[in-house]
Amino acid sequence: MRLPILALMLAALTLTSCGRIRESRILNPFNWFGRSQESQTVVAEDPNRIADGRQLVAQVTELEIARQPGGAIIRASGLPPTQGWWNTELVADNDGEPVDGVLTYRFVIAEPIGPKRVSTPQSRELTAAKYLSDIKLAEIRQIVVLGVQNSRSVRR
């Protein structure tokens, strides 16, 4: 007689705690970053270069947030105007601190050393990635990656 009552109480306690998991950003996979959205932006020529001489990728084509133990990996793909661009990096604005819950990165690339050829988009595509810890992600509602012609963003 005691075993069914104990099992019933345990089941009721477990079900009542499910509501809290739904609101948790860490435990609930449905409350994670969604699909990226594209925004058309035109960036002035001067801000395209950073201190080391690299410049923004022409177009950001893809942005994904991949959940990892202890954090997430931000992965962005982009298209430069020609082949041969290299040394990709996602460089955080504001020293990596979010502004009003928005963390912004610039997708930067280095100019080709040799001759410049234009070929298929698949042969020109570049990828850059960055890891963020769960502690850092707790402050972030939206991640934006900037290119010259557009930006892509994901939000919770």
N, C-alpha and C positions, 0 to 999 in steps of 0.2 A: 504494500500500500504506500509506503514512504517513497519508493523508487519512482513511480509514475509522477507523484507530486513534485519531487525534486527535479526530475527531467523537464516537467512543464515549467517550473520556475526558471530553470536555466535557459530554456528556449525563449521565454518571454524577456529575460534580461538581455539575451543576445540580440533579439530583434529590436529592442528599444535603443540599443547603441548604434544601429545601422544609420540612423538619421545624422549622427555626428560625422560618420565617415563620408557621407555624401558631400559635406561642406569642406572636408579636408583636401587641400591641394596636394598633399604628399601621398595620401593613401588611395584617393579616388582617381582611377585612370580616366574617367569621363570629365573631370575638372582640370584636365591638362591642356597644354597649348593646342589649338586647332590647326586647320589648314592655313597656309599663308595666303595673303591677299596682296595684290599688286596695286601700287599707286604710281601715277605718272608724276614725275618731278623733273624739273630742269635745274641743274646745279650750275652756278656760275663757274667760269673757267678757273679762277684763282683757287677756290677751295678744293679743286680736284687733286691737287698735289699735296702730299704731306711732307714733313721735314726731310725724310730720306730720299725724296725724288720720285717715289711711286705715286701713281694716280688711281682714281676710281675706275672700276670696271665699267664698261659702256652700259651693260644691261644686267640686272640681277634676274636670273630666270627661275630660281628655285630657292626655297628656304624651308628647312625642316628642323624640328627639335626632337632629338632622340633621347628618351629616358635612359639613364644609366644608374648603376648603384651609387648613391651619394650625390647625384646631380643630373645633369643633362649635357648633351653635345649639340651645339648650334652648328648646322651645316648649311652653307650657302653655295650655290652654283651661279656662274655668270659667264657672259660672252664679251670678250674684248673685240675691238674692231678688226684685228688681223690675227694671224697665228704667231706664235713665238713669245707671247707674254708669259711671265713667270713670277715667282716669289709672291704668291698670294697670301693675304692675311686679313682677318677681320679685326680692325682697329677700333677700340671702343672710344666713343666721345665721353667727355666729362670724367676722364680717368676711370671709366668703368662703373660709374655711379649712375643709377637710374634717376631720371627727372620726372616727377609725378608718376612713378611706376613704369616709365618707358625707358628701356635700355637701347641705345642707338649705336650701331656699328657702321663703319665705312669699309666697303669691300675694296681693298687696294691691291694693285698689281704693278710689276716692274716692266718697263719697255723691253721689246725684243732687242737682242744684241745684233743679230744677223739681219738678212733680208726679210722684209715683211710680205707675207702672202695672205691672200684672202681665200679661204676654202669653206667647206661646209661648217655649219654651226656646231655639229657634233665634234669635229676635229679641233675647234677653237675653245670648247667649254673648259672652264677652270673651276676648281672647288677649294673652299677654305672652311675651316672649322675652328671652334672654340669650346672649351669645357667650362661650365658654370656649376658651382656646388649648390646643394639644396638650400644652404644658408643664404646664398646670394639670390637664388630664385624666389625665395620667400618675399622679397621686396619688389619683384617684377610682375607686372600685369601684361606688358607688351614688349616684344623685341622687334626692332626695325633694322634692316640692312639696306644701306644706301648705295646706289650706283649713279652714273651720270644721267641716264635717261629715265630711270625709274627707281623705286624702292619696293621692297617686299616686307610685310610684317605679319607676325602671328600674335594672337592675344588669347588670354584665358577667358 
